[in-house]
Amino acid sequence: ASLLHLQRITTAAFHMRRKTLRNNLKKWIDDATFERLEINSERRPEQIRVDQYVALADALFEQDKTHQLK
């Protein structure tokens, strides 16, 4: 993933800190992606590891790549 995607994900995740990841990231990450990455979408942003943010950024990068090809 690019640094831009990682920045986008972390900024969105922490935008409203008391909300869950699902609520903060629903614009970009769907439930199926959370499940595939084995990340509990009911957690709050401060409750997941850095490598999990990288995985979310990778997923966003892949989605962007796919949409650009269409």
LOTOR-260467 format. One record per atom (N, C-alpha, C, O, CB): residue number from 1; residue in one letter; chain; atom name; x, y, z. Coordinates in Angstrom, 1 decimal, decimal comma, always signed. Atoms other than C-alpha are relative to their C-alpha. Glycine has a CB too. Example, Ala and Ser with C-alpha at 12.3 -4.5 7.8 and 13.67 -1.06 7.14 Angstrom:
BEGIN
[kegu 1; A; A; N; [+0,9; -1,2; +0,0]];
[kegu 1; A; A; CA; [+12,3; -4,5; +7,8]];
[kegu 1; A; A; C; [+0,9; +1,2; +0,0]];
[kegu 1; A; A; O; [+1,9; +1,2; +0,7]];
[kegu 1; A; A; CB; [-1,0; +0,0; +1,2]];
[kegu 2; S; A; N; [-0,9; -1,1; +0,0]];
[kegu 2; S; A; CA; [+13,7; -1,1; +7,1]];
[kegu 2; S; A; C; [-0,8; +1,1; +0,8]];
[kegu 2; S; A; O; [-0,3; +2,2; +0,9]];
[kegu 2; S; A; CB; [+0,4; +0,5; -1,4]];
// end
This chain:
BEGIN
[kegu 1; A; A; N; [+0,8; -1,2; +0,0]];
[kegu 1; A; A; CA; [+0,0; +0,0; +0,0]];
[kegu 1; A; A; C; [+0,9; +1,2; +0,0]];
[kegu 1; A; A; O; [+2,0; +1,2; +0,4]];
[kegu 1; A; A; CB; [-1,0; +0,0; +1,2]];
[kegu 2; S; A; N; [-0,8; -1,3; +0,0]];
[kegu 2; S; A; CA; [+1,1; +3,6; -0,4]];
[kegu 2; S; A; C; [-0,2; +0,6; +1,3]];
[kegu 2; S; A; O; [-1,1; +0,3; +2,1]];
[kegu 2; S; A; CB; [-0,5; +0,9; -1,2]];
[kegu 3; L; A; N; [+0,1; -0,7; -1,2]];
[kegu 3; L; A; CA; [+1,7; +5,9; +2,4]];
[kegu 3; L; A; C; [-1,3; +0,8; +0,1]];
[kegu 3; L; A; O; [-1,9; +1,1; +1,1]];
[kegu 3; L; A; CB; [+1,2; +1,0; +0,2]];
[kegu 4; L; A; N; [+1,2; -0,7; +0,1]];
[kegu 4; L; A; CA; [-1,3; +7,9; +1,2]];
[kegu 4; L; A; C; [-1,2; -0,8; +0,5]];
[kegu 4; L; A; O; [-2,1; -0,3; +1,2]];
[kegu 4; L; A; CB; [-0,3; +0,5; -1,5]];
[kegu 5; H; A; N; [+1,1; +0,9; -0,4]];
[kegu 5; H; A; CA; [-3,7; +4,9; +1,7]];
[kegu 5; H; A; C; [+0,1; -0,2; +1,5]];
[kegu 5; H; A; O; [-0,9; -0,2; +2,2]];
[kegu 5; H; A; CB; [+0,1; -1,3; -0,7]];
[kegu 6; L; A; N; [-0,2; +0,2; -1,4]];
[kegu 6; L; A; CA; [-2,2; +4,3; +5,2]];
[kegu 6; L; A; C; [-0,5; +1,3; +0,7]];
[kegu 6; L; A; O; [-1,2; +1,2; +1,8]];
[kegu 6; L; A; CB; [+1,4; -0,3; +0,4]];
[kegu 7; Q; A; N; [+0,4; -1,3; -0,7]];
[kegu 7; Q; A; CA; [-2,7; +8,0; +6,1]];
[kegu 7; Q; A; C; [-1,5; +0,2; -0,1]];
[kegu 7; Q; A; O; [-2,1; +0,6; +0,9]];
[kegu 7; Q; A; CB; [+0,7; +1,2; -0,7]];
[kegu 8; R; A; N; [+1,5; -0,2; +0,2]];
[kegu 8; R; A; CA; [-6,3; +8,0; +4,7]];
[kegu 8; R; A; C; [-0,7; -0,9; +1,0]];
[kegu 8; R; A; O; [-1,7; -0,5; +1,7]];
[kegu 8; R; A; CB; [-0,4; -0,4; -1,4]];
[kegu 9; I; A; N; [+0,6; +0,9; -0,9]];
[kegu 9; I; A; CA; [-7,2; +4,9; +6,8]];
[kegu 9; I; A; C; [+0,1; +0,4; +1,4]];
[kegu 9; I; A; O; [-0,8; +0,4; +2,2]];
[kegu 9; I; A; CB; [+0,6; -1,4; -0,2]];
[kegu 10; T; A; N; [-0,2; -0,4; -1,4]];
[kegu 10; T; A; CA; [-5,7; +6,1; +10,0]];
[kegu 10; T; A; C; [-0,7; +1,3; +0,4]];
[kegu 10; T; A; O; [-1,2; +1,4; +1,5]];
[kegu 10; T; A; CB; [+1,5; +0,1; +0,3]];
[kegu 11; T; A; N; [+0,7; -1,3; -0,2]];
[kegu 11; T; A; CA; [-7,1; +9,6; +9,7]];
[kegu 11; T; A; C; [-1,5; -0,3; +0,2]];
[kegu 11; T; A; O; [-2,1; +0,3; +1,1]];
[kegu 11; T; A; CB; [+0,3; +1,0; -1,1]];
[kegu 12; A; A; N; [+1,5; +0,3; -0,1]];
[kegu 12; A; A; CA; [-10,6; +8,2; +9,1]];
[kegu 12; A; A; C; [-0,3; -0,8; +1,3]];
[kegu 12; A; A; O; [-1,3; -0,5; +1,9]];
[kegu 12; A; A; CB; [-0,4; -0,8; -1,2]];
[kegu 13; A; A; N; [+0,3; +0,9; -1,2]];
[kegu 13; A; A; CA; [-10,3; +5,6; +11,9]];
[kegu 13; A; A; C; [+0,0; +0,9; +1,3]];
[kegu 13; A; A; O; [-0,8; +0,6; +2,1]];
[kegu 13; A; A; CB; [+1,1; -1,1; +0,1]];
[kegu 14; F; A; N; [-0,1; -0,8; -1,2]];
[kegu 14; F; A; CA; [-9,3; +8,2; +14,5]];
[kegu 14; F; A; C; [-0,8; +1,3; -0,1]];
[kegu 14; F; A; O; [-0,8; +2,1; +0,9]];
[kegu 14; F; A; CB; [+1,4; +0,3; +0,2]];
[kegu 15; H; A; N; [+0,8; -1,3; +0,1]];
[kegu 15; H; A; CA; [-11,6; +11,0; +13,2]];
[kegu 15; H; A; C; [-1,0; +0,1; +1,2]];
[kegu 15; H; A; O; [-1,1; +1,2; +1,8]];
[kegu 15; H; A; CB; [-0,8; +0,0; -1,3]];
[kegu 16; M; A; N; [+0,9; +0,0; -1,2]];
[kegu 16; M; A; CA; [-14,2; +10,1; +15,8]];
[kegu 16; M; A; C; [+0,4; -1,2; +0,9]];
[kegu 16; M; A; O; [-0,1; -2,3; +0,7]];
[kegu 16; M; A; CB; [-1,6; -0,1; -0,5]];
[kegu 17; R; A; N; [-0,7; +1,0; -0,7]];
[kegu 17; R; A; CA; [-12,2; +8,2; +18,3]];
[kegu 17; R; A; C; [-0,9; -1,0; +0,8]];
[kegu 17; R; A; O; [-0,5; -2,2; +0,9]];
[kegu 17; R; A; CB; [+0,9; +0,6; +1,0]];
[kegu 18; R; A; N; [+0,9; +0,9; -0,8]];
[kegu 18; R; A; CA; [-15,1; +6,7; +20,4]];
[kegu 18; R; A; C; [-0,9; -0,9; -0,9]];
[kegu 18; R; A; O; [-1,6; -1,8; -0,4]];
[kegu 18; R; A; CB; [-0,8; +0,8; +0,9]];
[kegu 19; K; A; N; [+0,8; +0,9; +0,9]];
[kegu 19; K; A; CA; [-16,7; +5,1; +17,3]];
[kegu 19; K; A; C; [+0,8; -1,2; -0,3]];
[kegu 19; K; A; O; [+2,0; -1,3; -0,1]];
[kegu 19; K; A; CB; [-0,4; +0,8; -1,3]];
[kegu 20; T; A; N; [-0,6; +1,3; +0,4]];
[kegu 20; T; A; CA; [-16,0; +1,6; +16,1]];
[kegu 20; T; A; C; [+0,7; +0,2; -1,4]];
[kegu 20; T; A; O; [+0,4; +1,1; -2,1]];
[kegu 20; T; A; CB; [-1,0; -1,1; +0,0]];
[kegu 21; L; A; N; [-0,6; +0,0; +1,3]];
[kegu 21; L; A; CA; [-13,8; +0,9; +13,1]];
[kegu 21; L; A; C; [-1,0; -0,1; -1,1]];
[kegu 21; L; A; O; [-0,9; +0,5; -2,1]];
[kegu 21; L; A; CB; [+1,0; -1,2; -0,1]];
[kegu 22; R; A; N; [+1,1; +0,1; +1,0]];
[kegu 22; R; A; CA; [-16,9; -0,2; +11,2]];
[kegu 22; R; A; C; [-0,7; +1,3; -0,3]];
[kegu 22; R; A; O; [-0,8; +1,6; -1,5]];
[kegu 22; R; A; CB; [-1,1; -1,1; +0,5]];
[kegu 23; N; A; N; [+0,6; -1,3; +0,2]];
[kegu 23; N; A; CA; [-18,5; +3,2; +11,7]];
[kegu 23; N; A; C; [+0,9; +1,0; -0,7]];
[kegu 23; N; A; O; [+0,5; +1,7; -1,6]];
[kegu 23; N; A; CB; [-0,5; +0,5; +1,3]];
[kegu 24; N; A; N; [-1,0; -1,0; +0,5]];
[kegu 24; N; A; CA; [-15,4; +5,2; +10,9]];
[kegu 24; N; A; C; [+0,5; -0,3; -1,4]];
[kegu 24; N; A; O; [+0,8; +0,6; -2,2]];
[kegu 24; N; A; CB; [+1,1; +0,1; +0,9]];
[kegu 25; L; A; N; [-0,6; +0,4; +1,3]];
[kegu 25; L; A; CA; [-14,3; +3,2; +7,9]];
[kegu 25; L; A; C; [-1,0; -0,5; -1,0]];
[kegu 25; L; A; O; [-0,6; -1,0; -2,1]];
[kegu 25; L; A; CB; [+1,1; -1,0; +0,2]];
[kegu 26; K; A; N; [+1,0; +0,6; +0,9]];
[kegu 26; K; A; CA; [-17,6; +2,1; +6,3]];
[kegu 26; K; A; C; [+0,0; +0,6; -1,4]];
[kegu 26; K; A; O; [-0,4; -0,1; -2,4]];
[kegu 26; K; A; CB; [-1,4; +0,2; +0,6]];
[kegu 27; K; A; N; [-0,1; -0,6; +1,3]];
[kegu 27; K; A; CA; [-17,0; +4,5; +3,4]];
[kegu 27; K; A; C; [+1,0; -0,8; -0,9]];
[kegu 27; K; A; O; [+0,8; -0,8; -2,1]];
[kegu 27; K; A; CB; [+0,5; +1,5; +0,1]];
[kegu 28; W; A; N; [-1,1; +0,7; +0,8]];
[kegu 28; W; A; CA; [-13,9; +2,4; +2,3]];
[kegu 28; W; A; C; [+0,0; -1,5; +0,2]];
[kegu 28; W; A; O; [+0,4; -2,3; -0,7]];
[kegu 28; W; A; CB; [+1,3; +0,6; +0,3]];
[kegu 29; I; A; N; [-0,2; +1,4; -0,3]];
[kegu 29; I; A; CA; [-13,9; -1,0; +4,1]];
[kegu 29; I; A; C; [-1,3; -0,7; +0,4]];
[kegu 29; I; A; O; [-2,0; -0,2; +1,3]];
[kegu 29; I; A; CB; [+1,0; -0,1; +1,1]];
[kegu 30; D; A; N; [+1,2; +0,7; -0,4]];
[kegu 30; D; A; CA; [-16,8; -3,4; +4,1]];
[kegu 30; D; A; C; [+0,2; -1,1; +1,0]];
[kegu 30; D; A; O; [+1,3; -1,5; +1,3]];
[kegu 30; D; A; CB; [-0,7; -0,6; -1,3]];
[kegu 31; D; A; N; [-0,1; +1,1; -1,0]];
[kegu 31; D; A; CA; [-17,6; -6,2; +6,6]];
[kegu 31; D; A; C; [+0,7; -1,2; -0,5]];
[kegu 31; D; A; O; [+1,5; -1,8; +0,2]];
[kegu 31; D; A; CB; [-1,4; -0,4; +0,4]];
[kegu 32; A; A; N; [-0,6; +1,2; +0,6]];
[kegu 32; A; A; CA; [-16,4; -8,9; +4,2]];
[kegu 32; A; A; C; [+1,6; +0,2; +0,1]];
[kegu 32; A; A; O; [+2,3; -0,7; +0,3]];
[kegu 32; A; A; CB; [-0,4; -0,2; -1,4]];
[kegu 33; T; A; N; [-1,5; -0,3; +0,0]];
[kegu 33; T; A; CA; [-12,9; -7,2; +4,1]];
[kegu 33; T; A; C; [+0,5; -0,1; +1,4]];
[kegu 33; T; A; O; [+1,6; -0,7; +1,7]];
[kegu 33; T; A; CB; [+0,3; +1,4; -0,6]];
[kegu 34; F; A; N; [-0,4; +0,1; -1,4]];
[kegu 34; F; A; CA; [-12,8; -6,9; +7,9]];
[kegu 34; F; A; C; [+0,2; -1,5; +0,3]];
[kegu 34; F; A; O; [+1,1; -1,9; +1,0]];
[kegu 34; F; A; CB; [-1,0; +0,7; +0,9]];
[kegu 35; E; A; N; [+0,0; +1,4; -0,3]];
[kegu 35; E; A; CA; [-13,6; -10,6; +8,1]];
[kegu 35; E; A; C; [+1,2; -0,7; -0,6]];
[kegu 35; E; A; O; [+1,9; -1,5; +0,0]];
[kegu 35; E; A; CB; [-1,3; -0,7; -0,4]];
[kegu 36; R; A; N; [-1,1; +0,6; +0,8]];
[kegu 36; R; A; CA; [-11,1; -11,6; +5,4]];
[kegu 36; R; A; C; [+1,4; +0,3; +0,7]];
[kegu 36; R; A; O; [+2,3; -0,5; +0,7]];
[kegu 36; R; A; CB; [+0,1; +0,5; -1,4]];
[kegu 37; L; A; N; [-1,2; -0,4; -0,7]];
[kegu 37; L; A; CA; [-8,4; -9,7; +7,3]];
[kegu 37; L; A; C; [+0,1; -0,4; +1,5]];
[kegu 37; L; A; O; [+1,1; -0,1; +2,1]];
[kegu 37; L; A; CB; [+0,2; +1,6; -0,1]];
[kegu 38; E; A; N; [+0,1; +0,4; -1,4]];
[kegu 38; E; A; CA; [-9,5; -11,1; +10,6]];
[kegu 38; E; A; C; [+0,2; +1,1; +1,0]];
[kegu 38; E; A; O; [+0,9; +1,0; +2,0]];
[kegu 38; E; A; CB; [+1,0; -1,1; +0,3]];
[kegu 39; I; A; N; [+0,0; -1,1; -0,8]];
[kegu 39; I; A; CA; [-10,0; -7,7; +12,1]];
[kegu 39; I; A; C; [-1,4; +0,3; +0,5]];
[kegu 39; I; A; O; [-2,3; +0,3; -0,2]];
[kegu 39; I; A; CB; [+0,6; +1,3; -0,7]];
[kegu 40; N; A; N; [+1,3; -0,2; -0,7]];
[kegu 40; N; A; CA; [-12,8; -7,1; +14,6]];
[kegu 40; N; A; C; [-0,5; +1,4; -0,3]];
[kegu 40; N; A; O; [+0,1; +2,3; +0,3]];
[kegu 40; N; A; CB; [+0,0; -0,4; +1,5]];
[kegu 41; S; A; N; [+0,4; -1,3; +0,4]];
[kegu 41; S; A; CA; [-14,7; -4,2; +13,1]];
[kegu 41; S; A; C; [-0,7; +0,7; +1,2]];
[kegu 41; S; A; O; [-1,0; +1,9; +1,1]];
[kegu 41; S; A; CB; [-0,9; +0,0; -1,2]];
[kegu 42; E; A; N; [+0,7; -0,6; -1,2]];
[kegu 42; E; A; CA; [-16,4; -3,6; +16,5]];
[kegu 42; E; A; C; [+1,0; +0,7; +1,0]];
[kegu 42; E; A; O; [+0,6; +1,3; +2,0]];
[kegu 42; E; A; CB; [-0,8; -1,0; +0,7]];
[kegu 43; R; A; N; [-1,0; -0,6; -0,8]];
[kegu 43; R; A; CA; [-13,1; -2,5; +18,0]];
[kegu 43; R; A; C; [+0,1; +1,5; -0,3]];
[kegu 43; R; A; O; [-0,3; +2,0; -1,3]];
[kegu 43; R; A; CB; [+1,4; -0,6; -0,2]];
[kegu 44; R; A; N; [-0,2; -1,5; +0,2]];
[kegu 44; R; A; CA; [-12,2; +1,2; +18,5]];
[kegu 44; R; A; C; [+1,4; +0,1; -0,6]];
[kegu 44; R; A; O; [+2,2; -0,8; -0,5]];
[kegu 44; R; A; CB; [-0,1; +0,7; +1,4]];
[kegu 45; P; A; N; [-1,2; -0,2; +0,8]];
[kegu 45; P; A; CA; [-9,3; +2,7; +16,5]];
[kegu 45; P; A; C; [+1,3; -0,3; +0,8]];
[kegu 45; P; A; O; [+2,3; -0,9; +0,3]];
[kegu 45; P; A; CB; [+0,1; +1,4; -0,5]];
[kegu 46; E; A; N; [-1,2; +0,2; -0,8]];
[kegu 46; E; A; CA; [-6,8; +2,5; +19,4]];
[kegu 46; E; A; C; [+0,2; -1,5; +0,4]];
[kegu 46; E; A; O; [+1,2; -1,8; +1,1]];
[kegu 46; E; A; CB; [-0,1; +0,9; +1,2]];
[kegu 47; Q; A; N; [+0,0; +1,4; -0,4]];
[kegu 47; Q; A; CA; [-7,5; -1,2; +19,9]];
[kegu 47; Q; A; C; [+0,6; -1,0; -1,0]];
[kegu 47; Q; A; O; [+0,7; -2,2; -0,8]];
[kegu 47; Q; A; CB; [-1,3; -0,5; +0,4]];
[kegu 48; I; A; N; [-0,7; +0,9; +0,9]];
[kegu 48; I; A; CA; [-5,8; -2,6; +16,8]];
[kegu 48; I; A; C; [+1,4; +0,4; -0,3]];
[kegu 48; I; A; O; [+1,9; +1,5; +0,0]];
[kegu 48; I; A; CB; [-0,8; +0,1; -1,4]];
[kegu 49; R; A; N; [-1,4; -0,2; +0,2]];
[kegu 49; R; A; CA; [-2,2; -3,0; +15,9]];
[kegu 49; R; A; C; [+0,4; +0,7; -1,3]];
[kegu 49; R; A; O; [-0,5; +0,8; -2,2]];
[kegu 49; R; A; CB; [+0,7; -1,4; +0,0]];
[kegu 50; V; A; N; [-0,5; -0,7; +1,2]];
[kegu 50; V; A; CA; [-0,1; -1,1; +13,3]];
[kegu 50; V; A; C; [-0,1; -0,9; -1,2]];
[kegu 50; V; A; O; [-0,5; -0,4; -2,3]];
[kegu 50; V; A; CB; [+1,4; +0,5; +0,3]];
[kegu 51; D; A; N; [+0,0; +0,8; +1,1]];
[kegu 51; D; A; CA; [+0,2; -4,1; +11,1]];
[kegu 51; D; A; C; [-1,5; -0,2; -0,5]];
[kegu 51; D; A; O; [-1,7; -0,5; -1,7]];
[kegu 51; D; A; CB; [+0,6; -1,4; +0,4]];
[kegu 52; Q; A; N; [+1,3; +0,1; +0,4]];
[kegu 52; Q; A; CA; [-3,6; -4,3; +11,0]];
[kegu 52; Q; A; C; [-0,4; +1,2; -0,8]];
[kegu 52; Q; A; O; [-1,2; +1,1; -1,8]];
[kegu 52; Q; A; CB; [-1,0; -0,2; +1,2]];
[kegu 53; Y; A; N; [+0,3; -1,2; +0,8]];
[kegu 53; Y; A; CA; [-3,8; -0,7; +9,8]];
[kegu 53; Y; A; C; [+0,7; -0,1; -1,4]];
[kegu 53; Y; A; O; [+0,1; +0,3; -2,4]];
[kegu 53; Y; A; CB; [+0,6; +1,2; +0,7]];
[kegu 54; V; A; N; [-0,6; +0,2; +1,3]];
[kegu 54; V; A; CA; [-1,3; -1,6; +7,1]];
[kegu 54; V; A; C; [-0,8; -1,0; -0,9]];
[kegu 54; V; A; O; [-0,9; -0,7; -2,1]];
[kegu 54; V; A; CB; [+1,5; -0,6; +0,2]];
[kegu 55; A; A; N; [+0,8; +1,0; +0,7]];
[kegu 55; A; A; CA; [-3,5; -4,6; +6,1]];
[kegu 55; A; A; C; [-1,3; +0,8; -0,6]];
[kegu 55; A; A; O; [-1,7; +0,5; -1,7]];
[kegu 55; A; A; CB; [-0,4; -1,1; +0,8]];
[kegu 56; L; A; N; [+1,1; -0,8; +0,5]];
[kegu 56; L; A; CA; [-6,5; -2,2; +5,8]];
[kegu 56; L; A; C; [+0,4; +0,9; -1,1]];
[kegu 56; L; A; O; [-0,3; +1,1; -2,1]];
[kegu 56; L; A; CB; [-0,6; +0,8; +1,2]];
[kegu 57; A; A; N; [-0,4; -0,8; +1,0]];
[kegu 57; A; A; CA; [-4,5; +0,2; +3,8]];
[kegu 57; A; A; C; [+0,3; -0,7; -1,3]];
[kegu 57; A; A; O; [+0,0; -0,3; -2,4]];
[kegu 57; A; A; CB; [+1,3; +0,8; +0,4]];
[kegu 58; D; A; N; [-0,2; +0,9; +1,1]];
[kegu 58; D; A; CA; [-3,4; -2,6; +1,5]];
[kegu 58; D; A; C; [-1,3; -0,3; -0,7]];
[kegu 58; D; A; O; [-1,4; -0,3; -1,9]];
[kegu 58; D; A; CB; [+0,7; -1,3; +0,4]];
[kegu 59; A; A; N; [+1,3; +0,3; +0,6]];
[kegu 59; A; A; CA; [-7,1; -3,5; +1,0]];
[kegu 59; A; A; C; [-0,5; +1,2; -0,7]];
[kegu 59; A; A; O; [-1,1; +1,0; -1,8]];
[kegu 59; A; A; CB; [-1,0; -0,5; +1,1]];
[kegu 60; L; A; N; [+0,4; -1,3; +0,6]];
[kegu 60; L; A; CA; [-7,9; +0,1; +0,2]];
[kegu 60; L; A; C; [+0,7; +0,2; -1,3]];
[kegu 60; L; A; O; [+0,1; +0,6; -2,3]];
[kegu 60; L; A; CB; [+0,1; +1,2; +0,9]];
[kegu 61; F; A; N; [-0,9; -0,1; +1,2]];
[kegu 61; F; A; CA; [-5,0; +0,2; -2,3]];
[kegu 61; F; A; C; [-0,5; -0,9; -1,1]];
[kegu 61; F; A; O; [-0,6; -0,5; -2,2]];
[kegu 61; F; A; CB; [+1,4; -0,3; +0,4]];
[kegu 62; E; A; N; [+0,5; +0,9; +1,0]];
[kegu 62; E; A; CA; [-6,3; -2,9; -4,0]];
[kegu 62; E; A; C; [-1,3; +0,4; -0,6]];
[kegu 62; E; A; O; [-1,6; +0,2; -1,8]];
[kegu 62; E; A; CB; [-0,1; -1,4; +0,6]];
[kegu 63; Q; A; N; [+1,3; -0,5; +0,5]];
[kegu 63; Q; A; CA; [-9,8; -1,5; -4,2]];
[kegu 63; Q; A; C; [+0,2; +1,1; -1,0]];
[kegu 63; Q; A; O; [-0,5; +1,2; -2,0]];
[kegu 63; Q; A; CB; [-0,9; +0,4; +1,2]];
[kegu 64; D; A; N; [-0,3; -1,2; +0,8]];
[kegu 64; D; A; CA; [-8,5; +1,7; -5,7]];
[kegu 64; D; A; C; [+0,6; -0,5; -1,4]];
[kegu 64; D; A; O; [+0,2; +0,0; -2,4]];
[kegu 64; D; A; CB; [+1,0; +1,0; +0,6]];
[kegu 65; K; A; N; [-0,5; +0,5; +1,3]];
[kegu 65; K; A; CA; [-6,5; -0,3; -8,3]];
[kegu 65; K; A; C; [-1,0; -0,6; -0,8]];
[kegu 65; K; A; O; [-1,1; -0,4; -2,1]];
[kegu 65; K; A; CB; [+1,2; -1,0; +0,4]];
[kegu 66; T; A; N; [+1,1; +0,7; +0,7]];
[kegu 66; T; A; CA; [-9,5; -2,4; -9,2]];
[kegu 66; T; A; C; [-0,9; +1,0; -0,7]];
[kegu 66; T; A; O; [-1,3; +0,8; -1,8]];
[kegu 66; T; A; CB; [-0,7; -0,9; +0,9]];
[kegu 67; H; A; N; [+0,9; -1,0; +0,6]];
[kegu 67; H; A; CA; [-11,7; +0,6; -9,7]];
[kegu 67; H; A; C; [+0,6; +0,9; -1,1]];
[kegu 67; H; A; O; [-0,1; +1,3; -2,0]];
[kegu 67; H; A; CB; [-0,5; +1,0; +1,1]];
[kegu 68; Q; A; N; [-0,7; -0,8; +1,0]];
[kegu 68; Q; A; CA; [-9,1; +2,4; -11,8]];
[kegu 68; Q; A; C; [+0,0; -0,8; -1,3]];
[kegu 68; Q; A; O; [+0,1; -0,3; -2,4]];
[kegu 68; Q; A; CB; [+1,4; +0,3; +0,4]];
[kegu 69; L; A; N; [-0,1; +0,8; +1,2]];
[kegu 69; L; A; CA; [-9,0; -0,6; -14,2]];
[kegu 69; L; A; C; [-1,4; -0,1; -0,7]];
[kegu 69; L; A; O; [-1,4; -0,4; -1,9]];
[kegu 69; L; A; CB; [+0,4; -1,4; +0,4]];
[kegu 70; K; A; N; [+1,4; +0,2; +0,6]];
[kegu 70; K; A; CA; [-12,8; -0,5; -14,8]];
[kegu 70; K; A; C; [-0,3; +1,2; -0,9]];
[kegu 70; K; A; O; [-1,4; +1,3; -1,5]];
[kegu 70; K; A; CB; [-1,0; -0,1; +1,0]];
// end
